[in-house]
């Protein structure tokens, strides 16, 4: 397949890994913030529901409950109204698209909470201040809850708004109840400390979100087990090198140089990103990982660092899927080489610039088998060592023994009947 001079890739521009990770981080923070906001809404609705019931009981039984002759019905009415408003917040937050209005809600809701505490303080002062001045401790508790709620929202802006409203409400309460300066100052510092704790909680959650985004980014380059080791035990990652039995899969695009001649560099990059994304996805679906992309080529490993007892089987399945999907996902033919054998997996490089990779003769043989696919006019070649490890025992076309550069003895090679009849076939048979 060749491309005309006017050919250009039909793929949408690929977002850079940094952009994707930033998007994933923002989404994770938004989801956590929305989840926490819903929890606050449930707690608010529960408390206001209980308060409404108590206000109704106080209205009907004032003498028994608070030792006064009568209570204005406005308190019960007010409790019912704010309970309904709280329920409406909960309904809005439970909608599937609630995250779209989250930033607005995280300003409106704290303001509502602040007004609610102020009105609650006023009503309590009118009804209970003469008989129960210790009720100020309940007001202080509500102010602390208001202050810490901002941190639960995972937004610094929300923390500042909530803490400021909490402090303002307690100053208002201190004036109404004519608290001593020392007591008021102690309570204010307590509320401020609670608000600071909320801000610290928000900062920790955001830092954890960034760490998780970092893990996601590293998984673009390293196998999951290596990433987890790097985060949990980095010293072990630097010290330990594994000797493993694996299957190496090497791919290459036929005629990519000629194909890319008519494209500008950005078009070439978009095309490669699309192709490599679909290749990597297939590799990961079958338990492998991409060690590196080499221009228009790819080197994938099955069986290290996470061991696979059927690494040859999974590598072959991945190769077959690549060839099937490549007909629609890739504008050029793909050549694949498979070889099984021992490798060493570990960190390679110098201090400050390390790369987790696999080394060994197995890698070299797989790469040379892929190069031989051009000579044999077949999209896939595998070694005898890979063929012998296949548990499903598929029908293979044996192509005999071929010399491999760097080896004294030749190596048996095989292909699959369904990928076409090689032009240089020496013999056929099934293994």
ZAFI-383090 format. One record per residue: x, y, z of N, C-alpha, C in turn. Coordinates in steps of 0.001 Angstrom, whole numbers, plus 524288, in hexadecimal, padded with zeros to 5 digits. Layout:
residues N
XYZXYZXYZ;...
end
This chain:
residues 431
8034B7FB518000080000800008000080366804D580000;802608084A7FC9F8055080D2A7FC5D801A2811BB7FCBF;803A88160E7FE708007A81AB37FF2E8017081E867FAC9;7FD638212E7F91F7FDFD825477F5398005A82A167F7A5;801F282DBD7F44D804678327A7F63F800B5835F97F94B;7FBAA835367F88C7F7EB838737FB537F5D0835C780039;7F7D183127801447F5BB82E36805B07F6D7830FB80AD3;7F3468309880E567F3E8832C0813907F0D082F7481757;7F27F82ED381C0A7EFC682B9481FD57EA7182DC88212A;7E6B382A4C821D87E15E82BCD822FA7E02A82B63828BE;7E40B82BAC82C077E34782B19831957E2CD8306D83423;7DFA8830E38384B7DF7B835CE83B2D7E49D836C283DEE;7E61F83BAB83E957EB0B83CD88413A7EB3D83A4F84694;7EF7A837B5847B07F00F8350784CAA7F1DA838CC850EA;7EF508387E855587F0E083BC3859BC7F5FD839BD85C00;7F94283D3D85DC27FE3183BB5860127FD42838F38653C;800F68358C866F380047832E286BF77FF80836A98707C;8024C83B288704F801AF83EF6874817FC3084123874CA;7F9F084252870307F4978444E86FFC7F0CD84035871F5;7F18A83B5A870497EE1E8371D872007EE7083656877E1;7F31F8369387A1C7F3B9835D887FB37F15383A57882C4;7F1F283F28880C67EF8A843A5883547E99B8431E8833B;7E7938415687ECA7E1F68408487E5D7E02D83C448821D;7E317837FD882787E1BF833C08860F7E1FF8359688BB9;7E5F8838CF88CF37E67B83AD88923F7E1D783E51893AB;7E074841ED890227DC0C845708912E7D6F984264891C0;7D64883E6888E917D19283B4088EEE7D1608384C8941A;7D5D68361E895BB7D6028334089AAD7D4C4836D989F46;7D6F183B9989F347D5E283F628A35A7D021840F48A356;7CDF7841D989EA17C8728435389E3F7C4E683F048A050;7C62B83A2089F0B7C301835C38A0E77C351835468A6D7;7C80E835DD8A9037C8A88359A8AEAC7C5CA83A1A8B155;7C63783EB88AF0C7C39B8434D8B13B7BDAF842A88B11A;7BBA6840B58ACBC7B60683FDD8AC437B42583BBF8B01A;7B726837858B0AB7B5B98336B8B45D7B5828358A8B9F1;7B970838AD8BB617B97E83AF18C09C7B50683ED48C166;7B3DE841DA8BD4C7AF92845A08BDA57AA64842CD8BE8C;7A9B683E688BC097A4FB83B518BCE07A4A8839558C27A;7A920837AB8C4A27A92C835D28CA037A7C883A398CDCC;7A9E383EE28CCD17A883843678D0057A2A88448A8CF97;7A09A844178CAD179B098451F8C9F1797A3841488CCFD;7994283C548CD1079661838728D01D79691839C78D5F1;79B4083B398D7DC79BD183C9C8DD6679894841748DEB9;798B7845648DB4E795BA84A2E8DC2978FDE848FB8DC56;78E0F845EF8D88678889844A58D84F786D78418B8DD21;78A3383DF68DED9788EF83AEE8E3847888383E558E85C;78C61841DF8E90578C488454C8ED97787A78490A8ED80;7869084B408E8E47822984ED88E88277CF084C0C8E925;77CB68472C8E752777FC844218E816776E38432E8EDD4;77B05841B78F0AC77A71840EC8F651779078460D8F907;77B9B84A5D8F75877A7A84F7B8F9A0774D3851198F8AD;772CF84FEF8F40276D668514A8F2CB7699A84E5D8F653;76AB1849648F71A7675B846458FA8F767798486D90022;76C31849C3901F276CAD84BE99073D769E585129907B8;76A578547190393767BC8598C903BC761CD858ED903F1;75FBF855259012C75A2585423901577587D85255906C8;75BA984EDE9091D75A7D84CFE90E5D75AC58516D91262;75EBA854E0911AB75F34859519153975A7F85CEF914B4;7588C85D9190FF1753F5860E390F1D74F2B85EBC911F0;74E69859A3911C8749D8857499144074A948565B91A1D;74F638558091BC9750608545592154754AF857DA9237E;7540685CFF9234E7583E8608492504759718601B92ADA;7556485F8C92DF87562785F59933A17593285A7E9352D;757EA8563D932D375A618514A9343C7600F8510F9326E;76125852FB92DC57664E8524492B6176A318568C92CC0;7688185B8E92CC176C3C85FC792DBC76A778636293226;7663E861F7934D176467864DE9396F762F786A819382C;7604586B4B933DF75E058705D932937584A86F8693145;75536873C2931C274F97873369310674E118724992B54;750B0874F2927C674F53874679223D753F8875B891EC8;753CE873C891A01757E4874B99161C7553D8765E9110E;7577387A3290E6E7554E87C039097975583877B390560;751748772B9023F75186873218FE2375561874418F9C3;75778878FC8F99775B2287A5F8F56876007876EE8F57C;7617F875498FA3876625871FB8FA957654686CCB8F7CB;760D186A4F8F8C975F9B865608F63A75F02866108F055;75C7B86A628EEC975BDA86B818E9357612386C558E69D;7647786F4C8E93B769AD870468E73C76CB386B1F8E69D;76C65867BB8EA7876F20862B48EA3476D3585F748E59F;7682185F808E4BC765EC85C898E068767DA85EA78DB28;76811863D38DA9E769CD866388D5B476F7E864DD8D489;772E88658C8D8747786E8646C8D7817794685E9E8D692;7760085B5B8D8F577665855B98D7F977507854868D249;7711B857328D02E76FA8856898CAB2774078586A8C712;7767585CE18C86777ACD85ED88C54077F5685AF78C54D;7806B858C98C9DF7848B854E18CA577835D8501F8C703;77E7684E798C6F277CE184A088C3B277DA084B3E8BDE5;77C95850248BC5F77D49851A98B6E3783088516C8B552;7869B853098B8DC78C328528A8B7CA78DA684CD08B6DF;78B86849738BA1F78CA9843E48B9AB78AC9841B78B475;78627843638B2BF784068419E8ADBD7877C8436B8A93C;78917848608A96B78C7384A818A54A791AB847A58A515;793F2846968A9A07990B844028A9E0798D583E588A81B;7944783BEC8A840793C08367E8A6A6792BD835E38A0CC;7920C83A3089E0279137839D689869796398382A895A1;795BB8354A8914479A638336788E7D79E0B837C188CB5;79BF283C4A88B5379F2A8409B889617A0678449B88D9F;7A0208430D8928F7A0E6846B8896E27A65284929896CC;7AA2D84643894D47AF9084842894D57B02F84D2A8916F;7ACA184DE688DA07ACFD8528088A477ABEA8578E88D44;7A8B8857368915D7A76D85BC98948C7AA2185BB5899D6;7AE078585889A657B06D8579289F7F7B30985C808A190;7B5E985F5189E3E7B8A88640189FF97B4D98681F8A20C;7B06E868B889F687AC7986C768A12F7AA0286AB18A650;7A8C4865AD8A6A57A65A863968AB5F7A9F8864098B011;7AF1B8639A8AF2A7B2CD863E18B37D7B3848696D8B589;7B12B86D328B3157B0DC8727B8B5267AB83873648B7A1;7A772871B08B4E77A21D872868B6C97A11886F918BBDF;7A2AA86AAA8BC1B7A17A8676E8C0A87A426869618C59E;7A94686AB18C5877AB9E86CE58CA4B7A900871F38CC0F;7A776875448C8597A4B087A0F8C9C379F74878BC8CC5F;79CBC874E58CA38797DF8731E8CCA3798DA8712E8D22A;79D0086E118D2D679E4C86C198D81179F80870948DBD1;7A255874978D9CD7A39D8790B8DD1B79EC387C098DECF;79B3587CF78DB167964C87FA18DC637931287C5A8E02B;79323877458DF557902E873B48E2B47921D873F28E853;7973E873DB8E8FB79976874228EE3D7981F879668F0CB;7984B87DA38EDB879709882CF8EFD279151883138F19F;78DCC880FA8EE717884D880F08EFED7875387D5F8F49B;789FB878F68F4A57898B875668F91178B66878128FE1C;78FC387AD88FDB2791D687DA79023578DF4881B490430;78B888849D90092787C1888A29020D7830988649904D0;780EB88214902AE77C5B87F979050977D9987D5190A69;7822787AD990AD0783BA8789D90FD37846487CE5913E8;786A1881389123C787708858D915E27823E887B0917DC;77E738882B914437795A88A32915C8776748868C91978;7770388178918B7773EA87DB291BA0776A387BC892093;77BB987A8B9203177E4E877C5924697827D87ADB92749;7844587F269251E78896881F99279F787A58834A92D54;782F28852B92EC47822688685934417825E881DC937EA;780B987D469360078055878B993971784DB874E4938BE;78700874959342878B22870BF9332078F968733F93010;792CD8765E9327979723878EE92FB779B438751A92DB5;79B6E8706092FFC79F4E86C8792E4679E4086A8E928B3;799BD86C19926847987D86A859213179C7E86CA391D49;79F8A8706D91EF37A39E872A391B947A77986E74919D8;7A82086A5891D0C7ABAA8661991B847A9A68633E916B1;7A46B862B6916477A22C8605D911997A332863B690CCD;7A2BE868DA90D897A3CB86C6F909337A97986C0090781;7AD0486BB890B557B28E86B1290A117B3848660790706;7B0BB861DE908857B14B85CE0905C27AF7B85D5690018;7AB10860038FF377A92C860E68F9EC7AD178641A8F6C1;7AF7E867E48F92F7B36A86B108F6867B831867C78F50A;7B9C3864478F87F7BE22860C48F7487BCC485D318F2B0;7B80285B1E8F2AE7B64A857E18EE547B65D85AF28E938;7B48485FD18E96F7B48A863278E4D27BA1B8641A8E2E9;7BDBE864F48E6827C331866038E5117C5C48614F8E27A;7C4EA85CA08E49E7C78A857F58E2947C511856128DD7B;7C0298578A8DC7D7BD88855B68D7C67C041857A18D2D3;7C2BB85C2F8D3127C58285E348CE817C9F185AAA8CCD4;7CCD08588C8D0A57D10D854EF8CF6B7CF1E84FE08CD15;7CA9F84E168CEE37C85A849518CCC37C6FF849FF8C703;7C60B84ECC8C5667C4CA84FE18BFF07C99684FCC8BC6B;7CE4384F4E8BE907D33084E9D8BBB17D4A4853748B88F;7D257857CC8B9A27D39585CA18B6EA7D579860AC8BAD4;7D9E78632C8B9CE7DBF5867288BD517D82686BB68BDCD;7D5B686D3B8B9757D1F5871828B9917CD72870528BD3F;7CB7886B7F8BD017C729869ED8C0667C8CE86A068C61E;7CDA2868708C7387CFA08687B8CC967CFD586E0A8CEBA;7D1B8871A88CB947D21E877258CD477CCB08796D8CE41;7C909878688CAA87C3B387A688CB3E7C120878348D023;7C17B873168D0D77BEEE8708D8D54A7C147872548DA74;7C66F872AC8DABF7C8FE8745B8DF917C7A487A018E0DF;7C79587D5E8DCE87C63C882DE8DDC97C09E883698DFBC;7BD068807B8DD6B7B794880A08DF1B7B70187E8C8E4AD;7B9F387A818E5FD7B9B4878458EB3F7BB9E87C2F8EF51;7C00387EC38EE357C217882AA8F1D27BE518873F8F26B;7BC20889118EE0E7B86788D5D8EE487B39188C028F168;7B1BB8872C8F0D27AD208857E8F3C47AE2E885398F99C;7B2CB883778FB0A7B3C888325900AA7B49E888889030E;7B6FB88C13900277B77289170902157B1FC893B6902FE;7AE6E892B78FF557A9088946F8FFE47A68789202904BF;7A76C88CF8905997A54388A5290A337A7A288C6590F3C;7ACAF88D6E90F2D7AF4E88F72913D87AD27894C89156E;7ABE3897EE911867A99B89D11912A27A42289C77914DC;7A0F58990F9129B79BA6898429147579B8B8962F91A07;79EDC8925291B1079EDD88FCD920337A265892909241F;7A504896CE9225C7A862899E6925C47AC748967392889;7AF328935E925647B32E88FE9927897B7E6892FF92963;7BAA8890AC92D347BF9C892EC92EE27C37A892E992A5D;7C6D8896C492A6D7CAAD89737926307CE3489269925EB;7CFEE8908D92A717D37788C0D92A917D0DA8872D9285F;7CBEB8863F929E87C903881B2927EF7C8288822C9220E;7C6BA886CF9205C7C5D8887AE91AC87CAD0886C1917AC;7CF2C888B6919A97D42588818916EF7D5B58825D9168C;7D4D687F7991ACC7D610879DC91AC47D2C587703916A9;7CDB087837916997CA35875B4912D77CBAE8772390D3D;7CD1287C0B90C587CE9787DBA9071C7D37287AE890536;7D74287A48908BE7DBF287767907477DAB7871AA9062E;7D6FF86F7D909187D55586A209082A7D2E58698F902C1;7CF7386D2F901697CCF486D138FC467D0F886DE98F7F5;7D4928719A8F8D57D8AE8728E8F4F97DC1086DB58F435;7DD5C86B188F8897E064866498F82D7DD7F862058F544;7D85C861B48F62B7D52D85DEA8F35E7D51F85F158ED87;7D4A0864228EC387D4D0865A78E6BA7DA128646E8E43E;7DE4D865668E7317E3878641F8E53E7E41685E428E461;7E1D585B358E7E27E1E6855878E73C7DF0E853F68E23E;7DAAB8569D8E1287D7E0855918DC517DB24856DD8D78B;7DDE385B5B8D7B17E15085CD08D3637E5AF858D48D2AD;7E7E5856FE8D7087EC0A853168D6C97E9FC84E008D471;7E53084C898D5EA7E2C8847DD8D3B47E226848648CDCC;7E05984CF88CC167DFBD84DEA8C67F7E4FE84D7E8C3B3;7E91C84FAF8C6177EE4B84F7B8C3C47F044849E08C354;7EF52846C38C76D7F1088414A8C7607EE2F83E3C8C325;7E91183F188C2B67E60583C618BEBF7E7E383DD28B947;7E8FB842D98B8637EAE18448F8B34C7F041842438B22D;7F390841FC8B63C7F8B883FA48B5797F83F839DA8B41F;7F4A8837228B6BF7F3C1831AF8B57E7F1B88311A8AFF2;7EE6C834D28AE507EC86834B98A8F67F0F08355E8A50C;7F4A2838DE8A6407F928839968A2D57FC96834BB8A2C5;7FD3F8323E8A7558004182D6A8A7807FDBB829308A428;7F88D828E18A4747F5CD825008A1517F6518264689B87;7F61082B5B89A337F6E582CED894C77FC7082B7D89304;8003482C0F896A28059182A7B8957280601824AD89467;803258219B897728031581BF989687800DC81AB789127;7FC9481D6088FD57FA3A81C8788ABA7FDFD81DF788661;800D78223D88722804A1823DD88338808FE81FE0882B9;80B0581DF18871F80F4281A20886F180D88815038846E;8087E813B2885038068A80EED8829C8066280F4887CB2;806F28140E87A9C8076C814AB874FD80CB9812D087312;8109881291876A1815E58113C87523817D080C208778D;8158F80A8787BF28177E8061187EE0813158025388024;814407FD4E880FB810387F9AC882B280E387FB148881D;8095D7F98B8893D806D87FB1888E1A809E97F948892DD;80BFC7F47D892B480EE77F27F8972E813C37F5BF8983F;816517F7AF8942681AED7FAF9894CF819608003A89728;81506802658955B8132D807618976C81200806F289D3D;80F46802C889EC980DF1802178A445812D8801748A795;816AF7FE9E8A58A81B9C7FE0A8A85D81E658033C8A8DD;81E37806698A4B6820C680B828A4D081E6C80F088A8F5;8193E80EB68A9CF816A8812018ADAA8173480FD48B32E;8170280AA58B3B5817108084D8B8DF81C8D807078BACE;81FDF804F08B76B8252E803638B8F782909804C98B4A5;82A32809CC8B3FD82DA880B5F8AFB58331D808FF8B016;83515808128B4CB83A4D805BF8B55983A858004A8B2F6;836587FD4F8B3BF836337F8098B19A836307F8178ABAF;833887FBF88A975833567FC638A3CB838BD7FD548A18A;83BE5800738A4368411C801B48A24E844E97FD338A309;843FB7FA078A706847B57F5E98A84E846917F0CA8A58A;8419A7EF6A8A4EB840227EA408A31883FD37EA0089D27;842777E63489AE7841FA7E4E98956183FEC7DF58894FF;83C2B7DE7B891B28399B7D96E8914E83B6A7D68188C78;83C8C7D17D88D2C83D597CDFF888C1838417CB35887B4;836277CBDD88319830F57C9DC881E6830ED7C70B87CAA;82D527C36787C3082C237C0E48773F827797C3BF874ED;828217C60B87064824177C95886E25823807C83686856;81F877CAC28661C81EF47CB048607281F2B7D0BD85EDA;8227F7D1D785B288232C7D7288592C820267D7AB85409;81D207DBDF8538F81A3B7DD2084EC781C577E24384CA5;81E317E21E847CF8203B7E6C58453A81CEF7E7D884061;81B497ECC683FB8818487EE5083B1B81B227F29783825;819C37F31B8332781BE37F74982FEB8180A7F85782B83;817AB7FD40829E6814457FEB682599817477FE6A8207A;814EA7FBE681CAE8175F7FB738178C816A78007A8146C;81ACB802908126B81A6F8071180EFB818FE80C1E811A8;81A2E80C9B816B481896811498198381BA681616817B3;82095815618165C823BC819CF8149E8216581C5280FC9;820018190D80BE681DA181B17807268184481D7A80851;8155081AF080BCE8101E81CCA80D3F810548223A80FB7;8144182332812E78149B82817815CB8170C82C8A812AC;8193282B6080E1481BBD82F7280AFC817FD833D180980;8130C832838088580F4583664806CD80C7B8391480B50;80E08838188103180B6583A2E814C480EFC83DE0817B8;80CAB841BB81A4780FCC8451481DA2810CB84249822CD;8147984422825EF815DE8416182AC3811518408C82E84;80DC08445482EF980956843BC83283805B983F5B830B4;804EC83EF082B8D801BC83AB2829738044A8356F82A6B;809698352A829DC80C3C8305682AF480B9982ECE830B1;80C20832B28342680B95831A9839C08061F82FBF83B11;8021883241838E67FCBA83098839E87FBCC82B0B837FF;7FDD4829DE8336E7FD30824AB8313B7FFCE82090834AB;804A8821AF836578077581E06839B2804BF81D5783EF0;802D88219D841368001E8213B8463B7FB4A81DC8845D1;7F86481E5E841977F3C781B1D840C57F5448155B84054;7F91A8143983D1E7FABA80ECD83C3D7FCE780C6784141;8004E80F46843D9802B580D3D848937FEC780C8484CFE;7FAC980FD084D2F7F6B480F3E8512A7F3C980A2085076;7F267808EB84BB27EF838041B84ACC7F3017FF4F84B9F;7F8047FFA984A527FBA37FB6084B547FC487FA7085130;7FD2B7FEA8854237FDFB7FE31859C87F9267FC0B85C7C;7F4927FDB085ABC7EFB87FBD185D217EF2F7F5E985C7D;7F0677F3F5857F37F00A7EE58857017F4027EB6385A53;7F8C07ED5B85A9C7FCCC7EADD85DCA7FB167EA7986374;7F9067EEC48659A7F75C7EED586B0C7F2AF7EB4686BFB;7EF287EAD58682A7EAB27E757868AA7EC577E1AE86961;7F0E57E04A867687F2BB7DAE2867A87F7087DA1E86BB4;7F7837DDC286F627FB197DD16873C0800B07DEBD872C7;801BC7E13986E60806FF7E31386D4A807947E8DA86E73;80C257EAEA86D6F80D187F08186E03810F97F247869DE;810847F72B86869813E07F96386461818DB7FB57866E6;81D357F8F68657B822407FAAD86786823E87FFD086505;823308004486002824A78052285D578223A80548857EA;8217E80A10856078203980B04850918252F80CD584DDD;8264D80AA48497082B0780BE8846828297880E278413D;8282E813598413782638815B883C6E820F08136783B15;820A1810A8836B781BD280E008353581BB48085283708;81F73806CC83A4C81FA68018C83C6A81E3E8015684228;81D507FC8D8441281BE87FBC98498B81E697F6C684B85;8201A7F6EF8506E8222B7F2538531281ECA7F15B857E4;81C367ECDD85811818C37EB8185C6981AB27E68885F07;819927E61D8641B81B727E1C686749816CA7DF0C869CB;816CC7D9E286997812D77D6AE86C318159E7D2F586FF4;814937D3A987507816ED7D033878EE81A9D7D2CE87CB6;81B5F7D7ED87C5D81EBB7DACA87FFB81CF47E07888017;81D5B7E309884AA81EF77E0DD889BC81AC87DD7588C49;815E07DDF988A90811D17DA7488C88811EB7D57E8894D;812CD7D11788BEF8136C7CC2D8893480E4F7CA5A886D1;80EC27C80D8823080A5F7C5A187F7A80BE97C01887E10;808E37BC5387FEE80A1D7B6EA87EAC8092F7B5B4878ED;805AC7B8A487671804607B7D8870E7805FC7BC8D86DA2;80AB57BE8986E9580C637C35B86BF480CAF7C2BA8660B;80E407BE268641F80E837BD5385E7B8090C7BD6B85C16;805587BAEF85EC97FFF27BACD85CF47FDA47C05585CA7;7FE7D7C356860C77FC527C8A3860EC7FEDE7CC2985CDC;803ED7CB7E85C08806A07CEA085816804967CD6A852A0;803A07C86885182801927C6F684C647FC057C91C84BA4;7F8C77C8C584FB47F37D7CAEA84F537F3A87D0C884E53;7F73E7D378850F47F7D67D910850127F97F7DA2384A77;7FD2B7D703848717FEFE7D7B9843167FA8A7D6E383F2F;7F75F7D2D68400B7F2FA7D1D083C8C7EF0B7D64B83C9A;7EDF57D866841427EA4A7DCBD8419D7EC7A7E19F83F01;7F18F7E28483F947F40B7E70383D067F36E7E69C8371C;7F4427E1FB835007F3D17E14782F5B7EE2E7E1F582D8A;7EA6C7E00F8309D7E4EF7E0A382F237E3487E65882F46;7E43D7E8F1833B47E28E7EE5F834447E5E37F21E83110;7EAAA7F08982FFC7EE1C7F3DC82CEE7EC0D7F4FF82782;7E8B97F190825797E6807F2608204D7E3147F73C82015;7E0BB7F8A5824957DD637FD48824D07DFCB801BF827F4;7E32D8007C82BA87E56D8046C82F147EA8D806B882D18;7ECF98040C829867F229805A3827CF7F24980641821DE;7F48080A7F81FD87F4A580B5381A317F8D88082981760;7FC358057781A368008B80297817F0800A87FD0781A0A;802E37F95F817208037F7F40F81919807277F3EC81DD9;806467F018821398095A7EF86825FF80C5D7EA6B825C2;8114D7EA9382728814787E5E7827BC815557E4BC82D78;814FE7DFAB82EF4815677DE1C83470819437D99C834FF;81CC07DA0E838DA820507D5DD83A4881F607D42883FDB;81F317CEFA840CF81E597CCC684602822BB7C9028474F;824E27C99A84C03828E67C5FD84DD08289E7C582853B9;829257C0B2855AD828EF7BFA185B4682E467BDF585D3C;82F937BFC0861E4834907BE5E8642C835A77C19086908;83A527C0FF86B4B83BA37C3D38701E83D3B7C97586F0E;83BDE7CCDA872AD83D877D2548728C83EC87D3FF8781E;841117D89C87896841CF7DB1F87D9F83EBC7E03687D86;83B467E0F288167838107E5A2881C8839DD7E8DB8866E;83AE07EDDB8859283C977F13D889D683DA77F6BC887E1;83F9C7F9FF88B6E840CE7FF6688A268461D7FFC588787;8463F8029F8833784B02803518803184C0B8091E87F86;850E380AB188045852458102587F80855B48121F883DF;855D7817498847B85909819C8888738559181CA788C47;857D181E40890A2854F3821348948C852978261789222;84D99826CE892F584ADB82B46890C28486382A3188B7C;84999825D3889248474682481884138473081E938838F;8430D81C47885B484275816A3885A883DEF8150D8822A;83E3C810628802D83A1980E3387CEF8394F8088A87E7F;8345F8071687FA383335801A0880A4832727FEE987B71;835827FAE787A68835677F85C87558836E17F2A4875E0;836DA7EFE18718A8388C7EA6C8715D83D1E7EA0686D98;840EF7E6D786EF4845797E60B86BA08468C7E03A86B29;849197DEC0866F784A7C7D9528661E84A237D7DA86065;84C397D35085F2C84C377D17C859C8846B67D09A857BA;8430B7CF7885B3D83D9E7CE92859A683B5F7D354856E5;83CA67D7E5858DD83AD07DCB78567683D097DD54850FB;842117DC3B8506F8449A7DCCC84B54842447D90E84751;8414B7D439848ED83F267D0588454F839B37D1F484382;836697D3C784719831277D577845A4831537D9E6841B2;834E77DD8F842808356C7E1EB83EE28371F7E0168397A;83AB37DC558394583C907DA628343F838777D70C8317F;835347D46B83492830E97D1878322F82D117D54382F94;82C177D9A18321E828A27DD7982FBC82AFE7DF7582A98;8300B7E05482A78832967E21F825A7832157DE1382154;832287D90C822D4831C57D4D981EF382C5D7D47C81C81;828587D6C881F0A823207D67E81CC0822F47D9038175D;826457DCE4816708266A7DF698114F8287F7DB9C80D3F;82C9D7D8AF80EAB82EF87D50080AF782B4D7D07A809BF;828367CEE980D89824BA7CA7A80CD081F417CC2280B13;81E657D12880A778194A7D324808B2814D17D10D80BFD;8158F7D1208110B811897CF82814BC8116A7D3788192D;80CDB7D47C81B5780C9E7D87181F7A80E677D684824D0;80F1D7D1508256A810747CF4882A97814457CAC382A28;818547CAF982D6181BFD7C6AF82E0281CE37C5CD833CB;81D027C0D18355981E457BF7583AC08227E7BB5683AD3;825487BB2F83F148297E7B76283F958275B7B21A84156;82AA57AE1C840DE829247A8F1842AD8283A7A8CB84889;82B4C7ABE184B8782A917ABE6851368252C7ADF7852B6;8232F7B1D984FCB81DE07B3C8850C1819D47AFC084F20;81A9D7AD5784A8E816E87A974848988165A7A4DA84C56;81AA97A32984EA881A7979EAB85235817AC79FDD85755;817377A4D5858C8814A47A64185DAA80ED97A75A85D0A;80CDD7A71A85846807527A8258575F8040C7A3978594C;800897A4B085CF07FD547A09885F457F8D279EF985BC6;7F6DE7A29E858A97F26A7A169855557F3DF79E2885097;7F8F879D9884F977FAEC79A9684B387F85079C148460F;7F8987A0F8844897F63D7A28283F8E7F94E7A04C83AF7;7F6BA79FE68367B7F96179E43831B67FD137A29182FFE;801FC7A14C82F98805F47A50582E06808907A34482909;80A467A6E38260980D497A5C682158813137A6328229F;815CD7A1C78224181B617A1B08236681E767A37681EA5;822077A70781F838251A7A93F81B4282AC37A78381B5E;82C027A3D881EC0831467A1D481F02834C57A50282298;839D27A464821F383DB17A70D825278404E7AB5B821F7;840C77AFDF8245E843377B44B821AB847AD7B65B8250F;84BBC7B8618228F84FFF7BAA78259F84E5B7BFD682814;8501F7C0B782CD584F1D7C59282F9F854537C82D830BD;854BF7CD0A82F28859947CFEC82FF785AF97D010835C7;85FCD7CE96836F3861927CE7783C5A8612F7C92583EDE;85EE77C55A83C1885E687C00E83E21861447BC3D83A8F;863E97B86783D00866B87B47D839EB862F97B0BF8373D;85ED07AF4C839F685B057ABB1837C3856257AE9A835FC;8538B7AC4C8321E84EB17AE978304A84A497ADC18342C;845CF7AFF0833048414F7AF9F8367483C8C7AE0C83347;839757AA8183570834AE7A8E6832D7830BE7AD5C832EC;82E077AE1F82E9482A167B23482E65824EC7AFF282C76;820AD7B25182E4481B6F7B09C82CFA818127B56882BE6;813C17B4828294380FCF7B8808288280A6F7B601828DA;806607B9258287B801057B737828B67FECD7B6B68233A;7FC027B280822187F9CB7B1E781CDE7F62C7B65881B4D;7F3377B87B81F2A7EF4E7BC6381DC07F19E7C1A481C29;7F6AC7C27881D227F8F27C77B81BB57FB2A7C77A81632;7FAD37C2FB813687FCB17C2C780E0D801107BEDC80D5F;8020C7BD558088D8061C7B9938074C80B317BC5C80604;80F2B7BB8B8092D8142E7BE0F80822816777BC5C802F4;818F87BFF58004681B3E7BED07FB2E820107BB727FB86;822F07BB9D7FFE4827C17B8B680059827157B3C480381;822777B1B8803EB8216D7AD3780730824C47A89680593;827727A6408096482AC07A1C280878827DA79CAC8095A;8248079CA680D7082188797FB80EAE81CD079992811CE;818F4796638120A81448797738151B81325792F6818B5;810AF7941781CE380F4079024820AA80C75792A28252E;80AA778F8A828C7807CF7915B82D5080AB178FDE83236;80ABA7933A8360C80D0D7922783B1F808E7792CE83F42;
end
